């Protein structure tokens, strides 16, 4: 994403702009007069150190705080939170499975969500998953005895209830082991029961909500209707065990 430079702060031979996205980058424009000519050049600084290189460094906003709820053996991650510098809404994001990200360290997806949330002015992100089982990729779900996690529905309910907006992003269900492809219906049911409309950033070919990593920063959340049944799951539709 692009930096969003704040108002200039002027000094005798330089002007500083801090990035309002919270990536901690400061653009320093230096200006000197040399032989009656003005010479101007930019520098980029972060945390008191100059960033080397000729190009503008990436804008990677950082969270101002975070926490996580794991099972005691840490095989299941039920909830992951990040506090953002914004003062806007609380967004819940429901994706596929637990990842390496924890109380303090971010993975690719969490960094991307912090980017989205910063741009949209969110104040907090709460991440939940269809499957709380911690695995770096979906294939790990195939071998897990209980990929969902015994406490997951309770946490999903709390996450969805706590959010101002619930964004789903589990991607196409075709990539999941067959027995797990209807798990998303449980989440639709929980949201339905709590009166929460589900949102997505984009949809896949099979009508499922695209994963945030596959979406550009210009996307904005819009209401998502579950494929096959607008707004709600018809009674009697059995969920695969
Ligand atoms: Zn920035």
Boltz pocket constraint, residues with backbone or C-beta under 6 A from the ligand:
constraints:
  - pocket:
      binder: B
      contacts: [[A, 2], [A, 3], [A, 4], [A, 19], [A, 20], [A, 21], [A, 22], [A, 23], [A, 24], [A, 25], [A, 58], [A, 59], [A, 60], [A, 61]]
      max_distance: 6.0
